[in-house]
Amino acid sequence: MIKQAYQYFKNGQGILTSNFAETGGFLKTDKALQRPDIQFHFVVATVKDHARDWRTSLKHGFSNHTCVLRPKSVGSVTLKSNNPTDCPIIDPNFLAHEDDVNTMLAGVKMANQILQHDLIKRYQVCSINQDQNLEDNELIDKIKTLTDSVYHPIGTCKMGLLDDPSAVVNNQLEVIGIENLRVVDASVFPNLIGGNTNAPTIMVAERCADMIKEKWLNN
Ligand SMILES: Cc1cc2nc3c(=O)[nH]c(=O)nc-3n(C[C@H](O)[C@H](O)[C@H](O)COP(=O)(O)OP(=O)(O)OC[C@H]3O[C@@H](n4cnc5c(N)ncnc54)[C@H](O)[C@@H]3O)c2cc1C
């Protein structure tokens, strides 16, 4: 790695030029579904406990991570106290909904099926389901222990209709009930899109920039 780091900083070459998540995929856990419900992030490193397990991370290998695309579990952001300098309590509430657990279970099984292919198996270093004989409930326990985030939180200032009590902003991204205040970021998404959130957030921002310009020109 030291040699690779040297090569990267000197010539911009070598394995550190990888974007890390080199491959991905969108799959349906059930053929009857109209659109994919899981995403794979295939990364060129062994990642355990979000790479906090540095002994695993330093080994050569790869991992294939499974992500539930439209989770039904809803998290929360609440105040810790009435002291404004205290951090809020952010609870993603992962896998609280049974459907999310079942989708994740099916997705992990599909990922494992790929990892068990002869062409890949010989490189494999670690897998959530190394022991092929795990019962579903054992696999679910493992999933619940090992699952973490791919950082796509949204919806804390949801866009919605005026009669929706959970809506914070209207379709112009104006905060309902407060004049001259908009929220323009990923928090306005009413639901998760089926994929990564960066590009849609930029789209929301560009669209709202036009709305702001239009309002300013008309006044
Ligand atoms: C580690 C990580 C990896 C990710 N990878 C991907 C990916 O590969 N692909 C993808 O599509 N999405 C990815 N995402 C998700 C994507 O980055 C977010 O969905 C997107 O950035 C959300 O944009 P945003 O404008 O809502 O928030 P942010 O991008 O978080 O912007 C918020 C901004 O507000 C600023 N800010 C915060 N508080 C204050 C304050 N009090 N005063 C002034 N400024 C403040 C912050 O500094 C920040 O610049 C990733 C997220 C993370 C955390």
The ligand as an SDF file (V2000), in Angstrom:
LIG
                    3D

 53 58  0  0  0  0  0  0  0  0999 V2000
  -19.9210    9.1200    2.8500 C   0  0  0  0  0  0  0  0  0  0  0  0
  -21.0210    9.3780    1.8620 C   0  0  0  0  0  0  0  0  0  0  0  0
  -20.9420    8.8110    0.6050 C   0  0  0  0  0  0  0  0  0  0  0  0
  -21.9360    9.0500   -0.3390 C   0  0  0  0  0  0  0  0  0  0  0  0
  -21.8050    8.5010   -1.5760 N   0  0  0  0  0  0  0  0  0  0  0  0
  -22.7220    8.7960   -2.5120 C   0  0  0  0  0  0  0  0  0  0  0  0
  -22.5570    8.3150   -3.8440 C   0  0  0  0  0  0  0  0  0  0  0  0
  -21.5840    7.6200   -4.1630 O   0  0  0  0  0  0  0  0  0  0  0  0
  -23.5060    8.6320   -4.7580 N   0  0  0  0  0  0  0  0  0  0  0  0
  -24.6040    9.3820   -4.4470 C   0  0  0  0  0  0  0  0  0  0  0  0
  -25.4280    9.6230   -5.3190 O   0  0  0  0  0  0  0  0  0  0  0  0
  -24.7870    9.8380   -3.1890 N   0  0  0  0  0  0  0  0  0  0  0  0
  -23.8700    9.5890   -2.2230 C   0  0  0  0  0  0  0  0  0  0  0  0
  -24.0440   10.0620   -0.9530 N   0  0  0  0  0  0  0  0  0  0  0  0
  -25.2670   10.8270   -0.6540 C   0  0  0  0  0  0  0  0  0  0  0  0
  -25.1530   12.2670   -1.1260 C   0  0  0  0  0  0  0  0  0  0  0  0
  -23.8890   12.8030   -0.7590 O   0  0  0  0  0  0  0  0  0  0  0  0
  -26.2700   13.0920   -0.4510 C   0  0  0  0  0  0  0  0  0  0  0  0
  -27.5420   12.5360   -0.7830 O   0  0  0  0  0  0  0  0  0  0  0  0
  -26.2430   14.5340   -0.9170 C   0  0  0  0  0  0  0  0  0  0  0  0
  -24.9860   15.1250   -0.6620 O   0  0  0  0  0  0  0  0  0  0  0  0
  -27.3140   15.3170   -0.1690 C   0  0  0  0  0  0  0  0  0  0  0  0
  -27.1730   16.6670   -0.5000 O   0  0  0  0  0  0  0  0  0  0  0  0
  -27.7010   17.7810    0.4830 P   0  0  0  0  0  0  0  0  0  0  0  0
  -27.5120   19.0810   -0.2180 O   0  0  0  0  0  0  0  0  0  0  0  0
  -29.0710   17.4380    0.9610 O   0  0  0  0  0  0  0  0  0  0  0  0
  -26.7760   17.7040    1.7970 O   0  0  0  0  0  0  0  0  0  0  0  0
  -25.1980   17.9060    1.9150 P   0  0  0  0  0  0  0  0  0  0  0  0
  -24.4890   17.5210    0.6480 O   0  0  0  0  0  0  0  0  0  0  0  0
  -24.8390   17.2130    3.1970 O   0  0  0  0  0  0  0  0  0  0  0  0
  -25.0300   19.4710    2.0770 O   0  0  0  0  0  0  0  0  0  0  0  0
  -25.3070   20.1310    3.2790 C   0  0  0  0  0  0  0  0  0  0  0  0
  -24.3760   21.3190    3.3230 C   0  0  0  0  0  0  0  0  0  0  0  0
  -24.7920   22.1830    4.3860 O   0  0  0  0  0  0  0  0  0  0  0  0
  -23.6480   22.5940    5.0930 C   0  0  0  0  0  0  0  0  0  0  0  0
  -24.0980   22.9710    6.4480 N   0  0  0  0  0  0  0  0  0  0  0  0
  -24.5030   22.1500    7.4480 C   0  0  0  0  0  0  0  0  0  0  0  0
  -24.8580   22.8720    8.5190 N   0  0  0  0  0  0  0  0  0  0  0  0
  -24.6960   24.1660    8.1930 C   0  0  0  0  0  0  0  0  0  0  0  0
  -24.9050   25.3800    8.8980 C   0  0  0  0  0  0  0  0  0  0  0  0
  -25.3600   25.4230   10.1320 N   0  0  0  0  0  0  0  0  0  0  0  0
  -24.6290   26.5410    8.2370 N   0  0  0  0  0  0  0  0  0  0  0  0
  -24.1780   26.5220    6.9450 C   0  0  0  0  0  0  0  0  0  0  0  0
  -23.9650   25.3930    6.2430 N   0  0  0  0  0  0  0  0  0  0  0  0
  -24.2170   24.2400    6.8680 C   0  0  0  0  0  0  0  0  0  0  0  0
  -22.7160   21.4360    5.0720 C   0  0  0  0  0  0  0  0  0  0  0  0
  -21.3870   21.8160    5.3110 O   0  0  0  0  0  0  0  0  0  0  0  0
  -22.9300   20.9310    3.6240 C   0  0  0  0  0  0  0  0  0  0  0  0
  -22.0890   21.5760    2.7100 O   0  0  0  0  0  0  0  0  0  0  0  0
  -23.0620    9.8580    0.0050 C   0  0  0  0  0  0  0  0  0  0  0  0
  -23.1320   10.4340    1.2750 C   0  0  0  0  0  0  0  0  0  0  0  0
  -22.1070   10.2070    2.1790 C   0  0  0  0  0  0  0  0  0  0  0  0
  -22.1930   10.8680    3.5530 C   0  0  0  0  0  0  0  0  0  0  0  0
  1  2  1  0
  2  3  1  0
  2 52  2  0
  3  4  2  0
  4  5  1  0
  4 50  1  0
  5  6  2  0
  6  7  1  0
  6 13  1  0
  7  8  2  0
  7  9  1  0
  9 10  1  0
 10 11  2  0
 10 12  1  0
 12 13  2  0
 13 14  1  0
 14 15  1  0
 14 50  1  0
 15 16  1  0
 16 17  1  0
 16 18  1  0
 18 19  1  0
 18 20  1  0
 20 21  1  0
 20 22  1  0
 22 23  1  0
 23 24  1  0
 24 25  2  0
 24 26  1  0
 24 27  1  0
 27 28  1  0
 28 29  2  0
 28 30  1  0
 28 31  1  0
 31 32  1  0
 32 33  1  0
 33 34  1  0
 33 48  1  0
 34 35  1  0
 35 36  1  0
 35 46  1  0
 36 37  1  0
 36 45  1  0
 37 38  2  0
 38 39  1  0
 39 40  1  0
 39 45  2  0
 40 41  1  0
 40 42  2  0
 42 43  1  0
 43 44  2  0
 44 45  1  0
 46 47  1  0
 46 48  1  0
 48 49  1  0
 50 51  2  0
 51 52  1  0
 52 53  1  0
M  END
$$$$
